Amino acid sequence: MRTSKPVSVTLGEMQERVDARVRSGAYASVSEVVRAGLRALDREEAALDLVLRQKVQEALDDPRPLLSVDDVFDDLSRHRAARKAAARGA
C-alpha cells in the first residue's frame, strides 16, 4: 500500500535543472530529486536552528549587564543619524 499521495508541483525555471539531474543518472526520477531537495532543506533548517540556539545560549550565558530598551533605541538612532550624515556627505 502506498504511504504517500501524488502531488503536482510547478517548477517553472527549475524544471530543466531537475530534468538534467534525472538525465545524468544521478537520480532515477523527478520524485527522487524533489525528495533530495527536501532533505537538503531539512538539513539546512536544522543547522540554522542549531546556530540560533547556540547564539541565544551565548547571549543568556553572557555575564555583561543587560542594556535597557531605551539605550538600545538611542544607540540605533545615533547610528542611523550618523549613516544619514555620511550618505549626505558622500
PyMOL Python script that loads the backbone (N, CA, C, O; Angstrom):
from pymol import cmd

cmd.read_pdbstr("""\
ATOM      1  N   MET A   1       0.829  -1.179   0.000  1.00  0.00           N
ATOM      2  CA  MET A   1       0.000   0.000   0.000  1.00  0.00           C
ATOM      3  C   MET A   1       0.876   1.247   0.000  1.00  0.00           C
ATOM      4  O   MET A   1       1.886   1.307   0.702  1.00  0.00           O
ATOM      5  N   ARG A   2       0.489   2.222  -0.778  1.00  0.00           N
ATOM      6  CA  ARG A   2       1.249   3.461  -0.921  1.00  0.00           C
ATOM      7  C   ARG A   2       1.098   4.322   0.339  1.00  0.00           C
ATOM      8  O   ARG A   2      -0.013   4.528   0.828  1.00  0.00           O
ATOM      9  N   THR A   3       2.233   4.823   0.861  1.00  0.00           N
ATOM     10  CA  THR A   3       2.189   5.632   2.082  1.00  0.00           C
ATOM     11  C   THR A   3       2.163   7.127   1.791  1.00  0.00           C
ATOM     12  O   THR A   3       2.010   7.937   2.706  1.00  0.00           O
ATOM     13  N   SER A   4       2.311   7.492   0.530  1.00  0.00           N
ATOM     14  CA  SER A   4       2.261   8.902   0.167  1.00  0.00           C
ATOM     15  C   SER A   4       1.312   9.088  -1.001  1.00  0.00           C
ATOM     16  O   SER A   4       0.958   8.134  -1.693  1.00  0.00           O
ATOM     17  N   LYS A   5       0.912  10.312  -1.206  1.00  0.00           N
ATOM     18  CA  LYS A   5      -0.008  10.584  -2.308  1.00  0.00           C
ATOM     19  C   LYS A   5       0.697  11.399  -3.381  1.00  0.00           C
ATOM     20  O   LYS A   5       1.620  12.156  -3.080  1.00  0.00           O
ATOM     21  N   PRO A   6       0.277  11.252  -4.607  1.00  0.00           N
ATOM     22  CA  PRO A   6       0.877  12.041  -5.689  1.00  0.00           C
ATOM     23  C   PRO A   6       0.604  13.529  -5.471  1.00  0.00           C
ATOM     24  O   PRO A   6      -0.467  13.925  -5.011  1.00  0.00           O
ATOM     25  N   VAL A   7       1.602  14.335  -5.813  1.00  0.00           N
ATOM     26  CA  VAL A   7       1.497  15.781  -5.669  1.00  0.00           C
ATOM     27  C   VAL A   7       1.917  16.412  -6.984  1.00  0.00           C
ATOM     28  O   VAL A   7       2.882  15.973  -7.610  1.00  0.00           O
ATOM     29  N   SER A   8       1.210  17.422  -7.396  1.00  0.00           N
ATOM     30  CA  SER A   8       1.571  18.147  -8.609  1.00  0.00           C
ATOM     31  C   SER A   8       2.320  19.413  -8.203  1.00  0.00           C
ATOM     32  O   SER A   8       1.848  20.182  -7.367  1.00  0.00           O
ATOM     33  N   VAL A   9       3.486  19.620  -8.800  1.00  0.00           N
ATOM     34  CA  VAL A   9       4.315  20.772  -8.460  1.00  0.00           C
ATOM     35  C   VAL A   9       4.710  21.481  -9.748  1.00  0.00           C
ATOM     36  O   VAL A   9       5.126  20.840 -10.713  1.00  0.00           O
ATOM     37  N   THR A  10       4.579  22.799  -9.762  1.00  0.00           N
ATOM     38  CA  THR A  10       5.025  23.585 -10.904  1.00  0.00           C
ATOM     39  C   THR A  10       6.415  24.113 -10.579  1.00  0.00           C
ATOM     40  O   THR A  10       6.588  24.879  -9.631  1.00  0.00           O
ATOM     41  N   LEU A  11       7.402  23.704 -11.361  1.00  0.00           N
ATOM     42  CA  LEU A  11       8.789  24.061 -11.074  1.00  0.00           C
ATOM     43  C   LEU A  11       9.276  25.269 -11.855  1.00  0.00           C
ATOM     44  O   LEU A  11      10.301  25.857 -11.511  1.00  0.00           O
ATOM     45  N   GLY A  12       8.564  25.640 -12.887  1.00  0.00           N
ATOM     46  CA  GLY A  12       8.985  26.803 -13.671  1.00  0.00           C
ATOM     47  C   GLY A  12      10.390  26.621 -14.213  1.00  0.00           C
ATOM     48  O   GLY A  12      10.698  25.603 -14.832  1.00  0.00           O
ATOM     49  N   GLU A  13      11.245  27.614 -13.977  1.00  0.00           N
ATOM     50  CA  GLU A  13      12.631  27.592 -14.482  1.00  0.00           C
ATOM     51  C   GLU A  13      13.443  26.431 -13.919  1.00  0.00           C
ATOM     52  O   GLU A  13      14.432  26.016 -14.523  1.00  0.00           O
ATOM     53  N   MET A  14      13.036  25.906 -12.772  1.00  0.00           N
ATOM     54  CA  MET A  14      13.790  24.815 -12.150  1.00  0.00           C
ATOM     55  C   MET A  14      13.569  23.475 -12.834  1.00  0.00           C
ATOM     56  O   MET A  14      14.329  22.537 -12.598  1.00  0.00           O
ATOM     57  N   GLN A  15      12.555  23.364 -13.669  1.00  0.00           N
ATOM     58  CA  GLN A  15      12.236  22.094 -14.317  1.00  0.00           C
ATOM     59  C   GLN A  15      13.426  21.545 -15.093  1.00  0.00           C
ATOM     60  O   GLN A  15      13.719  20.352 -15.010  1.00  0.00           O
ATOM     61  N   GLU A  16      14.111  22.394 -15.839  1.00  0.00           N
ATOM     62  CA  GLU A  16      15.257  21.936 -16.628  1.00  0.00           C
ATOM     63  C   GLU A  16      16.365  21.409 -15.712  1.00  0.00           C
ATOM     64  O   GLU A  16      17.022  20.419 -16.038  1.00  0.00           O
ATOM     65  N   ARG A  17      16.570  22.059 -14.584  1.00  0.00           N
ATOM     66  CA  ARG A  17      17.605  21.598 -13.646  1.00  0.00           C
ATOM     67  C   ARG A  17      17.243  20.230 -13.073  1.00  0.00           C
ATOM     68  O   ARG A  17      18.111  19.375 -12.895  1.00  0.00           O
ATOM     69  N   VAL A  18      15.973  20.032 -12.789  1.00  0.00           N
ATOM     70  CA  VAL A  18      15.516  18.733 -12.285  1.00  0.00           C
ATOM     71  C   VAL A  18      15.691  17.675 -13.377  1.00  0.00           C
ATOM     72  O   VAL A  18      16.229  16.597 -13.128  1.00  0.00           O
ATOM     73  N   ASP A  19      15.231  17.996 -14.586  1.00  0.00           N
ATOM     74  CA  ASP A  19      15.343  17.046 -15.699  1.00  0.00           C
ATOM     75  C   ASP A  19      16.804  16.684 -15.979  1.00  0.00           C
ATOM     76  O   ASP A  19      17.114  15.532 -16.281  1.00  0.00           O
ATOM     77  N   ALA A  20      17.696  17.667 -15.878  1.00  0.00           N
ATOM     78  CA  ALA A  20      19.117  17.411 -16.126  1.00  0.00           C
ATOM     79  C   ALA A  20      19.671  16.416 -15.107  1.00  0.00           C
ATOM     80  O   ALA A  20      20.486  15.561 -15.451  1.00  0.00           O
ATOM     81  N   ARG A  21      19.234  16.526 -13.872  1.00  0.00           N
ATOM     82  CA  ARG A  21      19.700  15.594 -12.841  1.00  0.00           C
ATOM     83  C   ARG A  21      19.202  14.175 -13.131  1.00  0.00           C
ATOM     84  O   ARG A  21      19.932  13.204 -12.932  1.00  0.00           O
ATOM     85  N   VAL A  22      17.979  14.065 -13.593  1.00  0.00           N
ATOM     86  CA  VAL A  22      17.439  12.749 -13.939  1.00  0.00           C
ATOM     87  C   VAL A  22      18.175  12.197 -15.162  1.00  0.00           C
ATOM     88  O   VAL A  22      18.570  11.032 -15.169  1.00  0.00           O
ATOM     89  N   ARG A  23      18.364  13.034 -16.211  1.00  0.00           N
ATOM     90  CA  ARG A  23      19.075  12.577 -17.423  1.00  0.00           C
ATOM     91  C   ARG A  23      20.498  12.129 -17.105  1.00  0.00           C
ATOM     92  O   ARG A  23      21.010  11.192 -17.718  1.00  0.00           O
ATOM     93  N   SER A  24      21.134  12.799 -16.149  1.00  0.00           N
ATOM     94  CA  SER A  24      22.525  12.457 -15.823  1.00  0.00           C
ATOM     95  C   SER A  24      22.644  11.097 -15.148  1.00  0.00           C
ATOM     96  O   SER A  24      23.726  10.512 -15.094  1.00  0.00           O
ATOM     97  N   GLY A  25      21.528  10.603 -14.635  1.00  0.00           N
ATOM     98  CA  GLY A  25      21.561   9.326 -13.931  1.00  0.00           C
ATOM     99  C   GLY A  25      21.782   9.485 -12.442  1.00  0.00           C
ATOM    100  O   GLY A  25      21.757   8.500 -11.704  1.00  0.00           O
ATOM    101  N   ALA A  26      21.999  10.720 -11.985  1.00  0.00           N
ATOM    102  CA  ALA A  26      22.210  10.951 -10.556  1.00  0.00           C
ATOM    103  C   ALA A  26      20.945  10.623  -9.757  1.00  0.00           C
ATOM    104  O   ALA A  26      21.020  10.244  -8.588  1.00  0.00           O
ATOM    105  N   TYR A  27      19.805  10.770 -10.392  1.00  0.00           N
ATOM    106  CA  TYR A  27      18.514  10.474  -9.774  1.00  0.00           C
ATOM    107  C   TYR A  27      17.690   9.679 -10.768  1.00  0.00           C
ATOM    108  O   TYR A  27      17.790   9.882 -11.978  1.00  0.00           O
ATOM    109  N   ALA A  28      16.874   8.772 -10.249  1.00  0.00           N
ATOM    110  CA  ALA A  28      16.069   7.917 -11.114  1.00  0.00           C
ATOM    111  C   ALA A  28      14.773   8.590 -11.552  1.00  0.00           C
ATOM    112  O   ALA A  28      14.177   8.199 -12.556  1.00  0.00           O
ATOM    113  N   SER A  29      14.332   9.606 -10.800  1.00  0.00           N
ATOM    114  CA  SER A  29      13.051  10.236 -11.127  1.00  0.00           C
ATOM    115  C   SER A  29      12.994  11.657 -10.573  1.00  0.00           C
ATOM    116  O   SER A  29      13.809  12.060  -9.743  1.00  0.00           O
ATOM    117  N   VAL A  30      12.014  12.390 -11.056  1.00  0.00           N
ATOM    118  CA  VAL A  30      11.769  13.741 -10.544  1.00  0.00           C
ATOM    119  C   VAL A  30      11.454  13.660  -9.055  1.00  0.00           C
ATOM    120  O   VAL A  30      11.882  14.516  -8.281  1.00  0.00           O
ATOM    121  N   SER A  31      10.717  12.649  -8.658  1.00  0.00           N
ATOM    122  CA  SER A  31      10.373  12.484  -7.239  1.00  0.00           C
ATOM    123  C   SER A  31      11.622  12.364  -6.375  1.00  0.00           C
ATOM    124  O   SER A  31      11.688  12.938  -5.288  1.00  0.00           O
ATOM    125  N   GLU A  32      12.610  11.620  -6.856  1.00  0.00           N
ATOM    126  CA  GLU A  32      13.861  11.492  -6.096  1.00  0.00           C
ATOM    127  C   GLU A  32      14.559  12.831  -5.953  1.00  0.00           C
ATOM    128  O   GLU A  32      15.098  13.137  -4.889  1.00  0.00           O
ATOM    129  N   VAL A  33      14.556  13.634  -7.009  1.00  0.00           N
ATOM    130  CA  VAL A  33      15.186  14.963  -6.956  1.00  0.00           C
ATOM    131  C   VAL A  33      14.474  15.828  -5.924  1.00  0.00           C
ATOM    132  O   VAL A  33      15.121  16.491  -5.114  1.00  0.00           O
ATOM    133  N   VAL A  34      13.155  15.823  -5.950  1.00  0.00           N
ATOM    134  CA  VAL A  34      12.385  16.641  -5.008  1.00  0.00           C
ATOM    135  C   VAL A  34      12.612  16.169  -3.577  1.00  0.00           C
ATOM    136  O   VAL A  34      12.772  16.986  -2.670  1.00  0.00           O
ATOM    137  N   ARG A  35      12.624  14.854  -3.374  1.00  0.00           N
ATOM    138  CA  ARG A  35      12.880  14.336  -2.019  1.00  0.00           C
ATOM    139  C   ARG A  35      14.271  14.726  -1.541  1.00  0.00           C
ATOM    140  O   ARG A  35      14.446  15.089  -0.378  1.00  0.00           O
ATOM    141  N   ALA A  36      15.267  14.657  -2.431  1.00  0.00           N
ATOM    142  CA  ALA A  36      16.628  15.060  -2.054  1.00  0.00           C
ATOM    143  C   ALA A  36      16.660  16.552  -1.706  1.00  0.00           C
ATOM    144  O   ALA A  36      17.348  16.966  -0.773  1.00  0.00           O
ATOM    145  N   GLY A  37      15.914  17.346  -2.463  1.00  0.00           N
ATOM    146  CA  GLY A  37      15.850  18.780  -2.169  1.00  0.00           C
ATOM    147  C   GLY A  37      15.230  19.045  -0.812  1.00  0.00           C
ATOM    148  O   GLY A  37      15.696  19.911  -0.073  1.00  0.00           O
ATOM    149  N   LEU A  38      14.185  18.309  -0.478  1.00  0.00           N
ATOM    150  CA  LEU A  38      13.547  18.483   0.830  1.00  0.00           C
ATOM    151  C   LEU A  38      14.459  18.030   1.962  1.00  0.00           C
ATOM    152  O   LEU A  38      14.489  18.645   3.028  1.00  0.00           O
ATOM    153  N   ARG A  39      15.210  16.940   1.724  1.00  0.00           N
ATOM    154  CA  ARG A  39      16.163  16.502   2.747  1.00  0.00           C
ATOM    155  C   ARG A  39      17.244  17.557   2.956  1.00  0.00           C
ATOM    156  O   ARG A  39      17.656  17.808   4.088  1.00  0.00           O
ATOM    157  N   ALA A  40      17.704  18.176   1.869  1.00  0.00           N
ATOM    158  CA  ALA A  40      18.709  19.236   1.980  1.00  0.00           C
ATOM    159  C   ALA A  40      18.143  20.433   2.737  1.00  0.00           C
ATOM    160  O   ALA A  40      18.836  21.036   3.556  1.00  0.00           O
ATOM    161  N   LEU A  41      16.888  20.775   2.467  1.00  0.00           N
ATOM    162  CA  LEU A  41      16.238  21.871   3.182  1.00  0.00           C
ATOM    163  C   LEU A  41      16.115  21.545   4.664  1.00  0.00           C
ATOM    164  O   LEU A  41      16.329  22.413   5.509  1.00  0.00           O
ATOM    165  N   ASP A  42      15.773  20.307   4.984  1.00  0.00           N
ATOM    166  CA  ASP A  42      15.697  19.882   6.388  1.00  0.00           C
ATOM    167  C   ASP A  42      17.053  20.043   7.074  1.00  0.00           C
ATOM    168  O   ASP A  42      17.126  20.531   8.202  1.00  0.00           O
ATOM    169  N   ARG A  43      18.139  19.627   6.385  1.00  0.00           N
ATOM    170  CA  ARG A  43      19.480  19.762   6.968  1.00  0.00           C
ATOM    171  C   ARG A  43      19.838  21.231   7.178  1.00  0.00           C
ATOM    172  O   ARG A  43      20.392  21.601   8.213  1.00  0.00           O
ATOM    173  N   GLU A  44      19.515  22.064   6.184  1.00  0.00           N
ATOM    174  CA  GLU A  44      19.821  23.497   6.283  1.00  0.00           C
ATOM    175  C   GLU A  44      19.071  24.130   7.448  1.00  0.00           C
ATOM    176  O   GLU A  44      19.650  24.896   8.218  1.00  0.00           O
ATOM    177  N   GLU A  45      17.784  23.814   7.578  1.00  0.00           N
ATOM    178  CA  GLU A  45      16.994  24.385   8.666  1.00  0.00           C
ATOM    179  C   GLU A  45      17.480  23.882  10.022  1.00  0.00           C
ATOM    180  O   GLU A  45      17.499  24.648  10.986  1.00  0.00           O
ATOM    181  N   ALA A  46      17.873  22.617  10.117  1.00  0.00           N
ATOM    182  CA  ALA A  46      18.388  22.078  11.374  1.00  0.00           C
ATOM    183  C   ALA A  46      19.697  22.763  11.753  1.00  0.00           C
ATOM    184  O   ALA A  46      19.922  23.076  12.922  1.00  0.00           O
ATOM    185  N   ALA A  47      20.560  22.994  10.765  1.00  0.00           N
ATOM    186  CA  ALA A  47      21.825  23.674  11.035  1.00  0.00           C
ATOM    187  C   ALA A  47      21.579  25.105  11.492  1.00  0.00           C
ATOM    188  O   ALA A  47      22.216  25.577  12.433  1.00  0.00           O
ATOM    189  N   LEU A  48      20.656  25.795  10.829  1.00  0.00           N
ATOM    190  CA  LEU A  48      20.334  27.162  11.217  1.00  0.00           C
ATOM    191  C   LEU A  48      19.739  27.191  12.621  1.00  0.00           C
ATOM    192  O   LEU A  48      20.073  28.062  13.424  1.00  0.00           O
ATOM    193  N   ASP A  49      18.864  26.247  12.912  1.00  0.00           N
ATOM    194  CA  ASP A  49      18.260  26.163  14.245  1.00  0.00           C
ATOM    195  C   ASP A  49      19.337  25.973  15.306  1.00  0.00           C
ATOM    196  O   ASP A  49      19.291  26.600  16.364  1.00  0.00           O
ATOM    197  N   LEU A  50      20.304  25.111  15.022  1.00  0.00           N
ATOM    198  CA  LEU A  50      21.398  24.871  15.964  1.00  0.00           C
ATOM    199  C   LEU A  50      22.202  26.143  16.199  1.00  0.00           C
ATOM    200  O   LEU A  50      22.519  26.480  17.340  1.00  0.00           O
ATOM    201  N   VAL A  51      22.532  26.850  15.120  1.00  0.00           N
ATOM    202  CA  VAL A  51      23.301  28.092  15.248  1.00  0.00           C
ATOM    203  C   VAL A  51      22.526  29.115  16.068  1.00  0.00           C
ATOM    204  O   VAL A  51      23.085  29.761  16.954  1.00  0.00           O
ATOM    205  N   LEU A  52      21.236  29.260  15.771  1.00  0.00           N
ATOM    206  CA  LEU A  52      20.424  30.228  16.509  1.00  0.00           C
ATOM    207  C   LEU A  52      20.322  29.855  17.985  1.00  0.00           C
ATOM    208  O   LEU A  52      20.404  30.722  18.856  1.00  0.00           O
ATOM    209  N   ARG A  53      20.144  28.576  18.261  1.00  0.00           N
ATOM    210  CA  ARG A  53      20.078  28.130  19.661  1.00  0.00           C
ATOM    211  C   ARG A  53      21.405  28.414  20.376  1.00  0.00           C
ATOM    212  O   ARG A  53      21.412  28.832  21.534  1.00  0.00           O
ATOM    213  N   GLN A  54      22.526  28.186  19.682  1.00  0.00           N
ATOM    214  CA  GLN A  54      23.829  28.466  20.281  1.00  0.00           C
ATOM    215  C   GLN A  54      23.993  29.953  20.559  1.00  0.00           C
ATOM    216  O   GLN A  54      24.494  30.335  21.617  1.00  0.00           O
ATOM    217  N   LYS A  55      23.572  30.797  19.611  1.00  0.00           N
ATOM    218  CA  LYS A  55      23.678  32.248  19.790  1.00  0.00           C
ATOM    219  C   LYS A  55      22.817  32.722  20.961  1.00  0.00           C
ATOM    220  O   LYS A  55      23.245  33.565  21.750  1.00  0.00           O
ATOM    221  N   VAL A  56      21.606  32.179  21.070  1.00  0.00           N
ATOM    222  CA  VAL A  56      20.736  32.555  22.184  1.00  0.00           C
ATOM    223  C   VAL A  56      21.365  32.120  23.496  1.00  0.00           C
ATOM    224  O   VAL A  56      21.371  32.876  24.468  1.00  0.00           O
ATOM    225  N   GLN A  57      21.897  30.899  23.525  1.00  0.00           N
ATOM    226  CA  GLN A  57      22.525  30.420  24.761  1.00  0.00           C
ATOM    227  C   GLN A  57      23.735  31.268  25.129  1.00  0.00           C
ATOM    228  O   GLN A  57      23.944  31.581  26.301  1.00  0.00           O
ATOM    229  N   GLU A  58      24.540  31.644  24.122  1.00  0.00           N
ATOM    230  CA  GLU A  58      25.690  32.519  24.387  1.00  0.00           C
ATOM    231  C   GLU A  58      25.225  33.840  24.989  1.00  0.00           C
ATOM    232  O   GLU A  58      25.842  34.354  25.922  1.00  0.00           O
ATOM    233  N   ALA A  59      24.146  34.382  24.458  1.00  0.00           N
ATOM    234  CA  ALA A  59      23.617  35.646  24.980  1.00  0.00           C
ATOM    235  C   ALA A  59      23.125  35.472  26.414  1.00  0.00           C
ATOM    236  O   ALA A  59      23.352  36.331  27.266  1.00  0.00           O
ATOM    237  N   LEU A  60      22.450  34.354  26.673  1.00  0.00           N
ATOM    238  CA  LEU A  60      21.958  34.113  28.036  1.00  0.00           C
ATOM    239  C   LEU A  60      23.099  33.894  29.019  1.00  0.00           C
ATOM    240  O   LEU A  60      23.004  34.272  30.187  1.00  0.00           O
ATOM    241  N   ASP A  61      24.175  33.282  28.540  1.00  0.00           N
ATOM    242  CA  ASP A  61      25.326  32.997  29.398  1.00  0.00           C
ATOM    243  C   ASP A  61      26.244  34.205  29.574  1.00  0.00           C
ATOM    244  O   ASP A  61      27.124  34.184  30.435  1.00  0.00           O
ATOM    245  N   ASP A  62      26.056  35.250  28.781  1.00  0.00           N
ATOM    246  CA  ASP A  62      26.921  36.428  28.814  1.00  0.00           C
ATOM    247  C   ASP A  62      26.767  37.143  30.165  1.00  0.00           C
ATOM    248  O   ASP A  62      25.662  37.541  30.532  1.00  0.00           O
ATOM    249  N   PRO A  63      27.863  37.304  30.896  1.00  0.00           N
ATOM    250  CA  PRO A  63      27.773  37.923  32.227  1.00  0.00           C
ATOM    251  C   PRO A  63      27.640  39.450  32.196  1.00  0.00           C
ATOM    252  O   PRO A  63      27.367  40.066  33.226  1.00  0.00           O
ATOM    253  N   ARG A  64      27.828  40.050  31.049  1.00  0.00           N
ATOM    254  CA  ARG A  64      27.729  41.512  30.993  1.00  0.00           C
ATOM    255  C   ARG A  64      26.312  41.961  31.326  1.00  0.00           C
ATOM    256  O   ARG A  64      25.349  41.230  31.093  1.00  0.00           O
ATOM    257  N   PRO A  65      26.194  43.157  31.869  1.00  0.00           N
ATOM    258  CA  PRO A  65      24.853  43.644  32.211  1.00  0.00           C
ATOM    259  C   PRO A  65      24.000  43.862  30.961  1.00  0.00           C
ATOM    260  O   PRO A  65      24.520  44.157  29.884  1.00  0.00           O
ATOM    261  N   LEU A  66      22.692  43.713  31.119  1.00  0.00           N
ATOM    262  CA  LEU A  66      21.765  43.899  30.017  1.00  0.00           C
ATOM    263  C   LEU A  66      21.603  45.374  29.708  1.00  0.00           C
ATOM    264  O   LEU A  66      21.743  46.221  30.590  1.00  0.00           O
ATOM    265  N   LEU A  67      21.309  45.678  28.454  1.00  0.00           N
ATOM    266  CA  LEU A  67      21.018  47.056  28.049  1.00  0.00           C
ATOM    267  C   LEU A  67      19.519  47.284  28.144  1.00  0.00           C
ATOM    268  O   LEU A  67      18.719  46.385  27.887  1.00  0.00           O
ATOM    269  N   SER A  68      19.160  48.487  28.514  1.00  0.00           N
ATOM    270  CA  SER A  68      17.732  48.801  28.531  1.00  0.00           C
ATOM    271  C   SER A  68      17.255  49.026  27.102  1.00  0.00           C
ATOM    272  O   SER A  68      18.055  49.287  26.204  1.00  0.00           O
ATOM    273  N   VAL A  69      15.968  48.924  26.905  1.00  0.00           N
ATOM    274  CA  VAL A  69      15.374  49.155  25.590  1.00  0.00           C
ATOM    275  C   VAL A  69      15.682  50.591  25.147  1.00  0.00           C
ATOM    276  O   VAL A  69      16.001  50.833  23.983  1.00  0.00           O
ATOM    277  N   ASP A  70      15.586  51.526  26.076  1.00  0.00           N
ATOM    278  CA  ASP A  70      15.874  52.929  25.743  1.00  0.00           C
ATOM    279  C   ASP A  70      17.307  53.101  25.255  1.00  0.00           C
ATOM    280  O   ASP A  70      17.554  53.831  24.295  1.00  0.00           O
ATOM    281  N   ASP A  71      18.255  52.428  25.912  1.00  0.00           N
ATOM    282  CA  ASP A  71      19.658  52.518  25.488  1.00  0.00           C
ATOM    283  C   ASP A  71      19.839  51.949  24.085  1.00  0.00           C
ATOM    284  O   ASP A  71      20.557  52.520  23.264  1.00  0.00           O
ATOM    285  N   VAL A  72      19.195  50.840  23.820  1.00  0.00           N
ATOM    286  CA  VAL A  72      19.315  50.218  22.501  1.00  0.00           C
ATOM    287  C   VAL A  72      18.765  51.152  21.428  1.00  0.00           C
ATOM    288  O   VAL A  72      19.420  51.369  20.408  1.00  0.00           O
ATOM    289  N   PHE A  73      17.573  51.706  21.642  1.00  0.00           N
ATOM    290  CA  PHE A  73      16.980  52.596  20.646  1.00  0.00           C
ATOM    291  C   PHE A  73      17.773  53.891  20.498  1.00  0.00           C
ATOM    292  O   PHE A  73      17.868  54.438  19.399  1.00  0.00           O
ATOM    293  N   ASP A  74      18.343  54.385  21.598  1.00  0.00           N
ATOM    294  CA  ASP A  74      19.204  55.566  21.499  1.00  0.00           C
ATOM    295  C   ASP A  74      20.431  55.267  20.641  1.00  0.00           C
ATOM    296  O   ASP A  74      20.815  56.076  19.796  1.00  0.00           O
ATOM    297  N   ASP A  75      21.042  54.109  20.858  1.00  0.00           N
ATOM    298  CA  ASP A  75      22.200  53.710  20.050  1.00  0.00           C
ATOM    299  C   ASP A  75      21.822  53.565  18.578  1.00  0.00           C
ATOM    300  O   ASP A  75      22.560  54.002  17.695  1.00  0.00           O
ATOM    301  N   LEU A  76      20.675  52.952  18.323  1.00  0.00           N
ATOM    302  CA  LEU A  76      20.228  52.785  16.938  1.00  0.00           C
ATOM    303  C   LEU A  76      19.949  54.135  16.288  1.00  0.00           C
ATOM    304  O   LEU A  76      20.287  54.343  15.123  1.00  0.00           O
ATOM    305  N   SER A  77      19.343  55.039  17.020  1.00  0.00           N
ATOM    306  CA  SER A  77      19.058  56.372  16.476  1.00  0.00           C
ATOM    307  C   SER A  77      20.348  57.115  16.141  1.00  0.00           C
ATOM    308  O   SER A  77      20.448  57.755  15.095  1.00  0.00           O
ATOM    309  N   ARG A  78      21.328  57.027  17.028  1.00  0.00           N
ATOM    310  CA  ARG A  78      22.624  57.672  16.761  1.00  0.00           C
ATOM    311  C   ARG A  78      23.302  57.046  15.546  1.00  0.00           C
ATOM    312  O   ARG A  78      23.870  57.751  14.712  1.00  0.00           O
ATOM    313  N   HIS A  79      23.241  55.741  15.455  1.00  0.00           N
ATOM    314  CA  HIS A  79      23.844  55.032  14.325  1.00  0.00           C
ATOM    315  C   HIS A  79      23.167  55.443  13.016  1.00  0.00           C
ATOM    316  O   HIS A  79      23.842  55.712  12.022  1.00  0.00           O
ATOM    317  N   ARG A  80      21.842  55.491  13.020  1.00  0.00           N
ATOM    318  CA  ARG A  80      21.093  55.873  11.818  1.00  0.00           C
ATOM    319  C   ARG A  80      21.409  57.308  11.417  1.00  0.00           C
ATOM    320  O   ARG A  80      21.586  57.598  10.234  1.00  0.00           O
ATOM    321  N   ALA A  81      21.480  58.207  12.393  1.00  0.00           N
ATOM    322  CA  ALA A  81      21.783  59.606  12.105  1.00  0.00           C
ATOM    323  C   ALA A  81      23.185  59.739  11.509  1.00  0.00           C
ATOM    324  O   ALA A  81      23.404  60.524  10.587  1.00  0.00           O
ATOM    325  N   ALA A  82      24.127  58.966  12.042  1.00  0.00           N
ATOM    326  CA  ALA A  82      25.498  59.008  11.527  1.00  0.00           C
ATOM    327  C   ALA A  82      25.553  58.490  10.094  1.00  0.00           C
ATOM    328  O   ALA A  82      26.280  59.043   9.268  1.00  0.00           O
ATOM    329  N   ARG A  83      24.802  57.447   9.787  1.00  0.00           N
ATOM    330  CA  ARG A  83      24.777  56.914   8.418  1.00  0.00           C
ATOM    331  C   ARG A  83      24.139  57.901   7.451  1.00  0.00           C
ATOM    332  O   ARG A  83      24.602  58.059   6.322  1.00  0.00           O
ATOM    333  N   LYS A  84      23.079  58.562   7.895  1.00  0.00           N
ATOM    334  CA  LYS A  84      22.437  59.572   7.047  1.00  0.00           C
ATOM    335  C   LYS A  84      23.396  60.718   6.770  1.00  0.00           C
ATOM    336  O   LYS A  84      23.496  61.197   5.640  1.00  0.00           O
ATOM    337  N   ALA A  85      24.097  61.154   7.806  1.00  0.00           N
ATOM    338  CA  ALA A  85      25.047  62.255   7.652  1.00  0.00           C
ATOM    339  C   ALA A  85      26.162  61.847   6.703  1.00  0.00           C
ATOM    340  O   ALA A  85      26.585  62.647   5.869  1.00  0.00           O
ATOM    341  N   ALA A  86      26.641  60.625   6.818  1.00  0.00           N
ATOM    342  CA  ALA A  86      27.719  60.133   5.950  1.00  0.00           C
ATOM    343  C   ALA A  86      27.222  60.045   4.508  1.00  0.00           C
ATOM    344  O   ALA A  86      27.960  60.362   3.575  1.00  0.00           O
ATOM    345  N   ALA A  87      25.968  59.612   4.324  1.00  0.00           N
ATOM    346  CA  ALA A  87      25.413  59.485   2.972  1.00  0.00           C
ATOM    347  C   ALA A  87      25.262  60.857   2.326  1.00  0.00           C
ATOM    348  O   ALA A  87      25.498  61.008   1.127  1.00  0.00           O
ATOM    349  N   ARG A  88      24.874  61.849   3.104  1.00  0.00           N
ATOM    350  CA  ARG A  88      24.746  63.213   2.561  1.00  0.00           C
ATOM    351  C   ARG A  88      26.100  63.787   2.188  1.00  0.00           C
ATOM    352  O   ARG A  88      26.222  64.542   1.223  1.00  0.00           O
ATOM    353  N   GLY A  89      27.110  63.426   2.953  1.00  0.00           N
ATOM    354  CA  GLY A  89      28.455  63.953   2.719  1.00  0.00           C
ATOM    355  C   GLY A  89      29.182  63.242   1.597  1.00  0.00           C
ATOM    356  O   GLY A  89      30.206  63.728   1.115  1.00  0.00           O
ATOM    357  N   ALA A  90      28.678  62.119   1.182  1.00  0.00           N
ATOM    358  CA  ALA A  90      29.365  61.319   0.148  1.00  0.00           C
ATOM    359  C   ALA A  90      29.098  61.820  -1.233  1.00  0.00           C
ATOM    360  O   ALA A  90      29.603  61.255  -2.203  1.00  0.00           O
TER     361      ALA A  90
END
""", "prot")
cmd.dss("prot")
cmd.show_as("cartoon", "prot")
cmd.util.cbc("prot")
cmd.orient("prot")
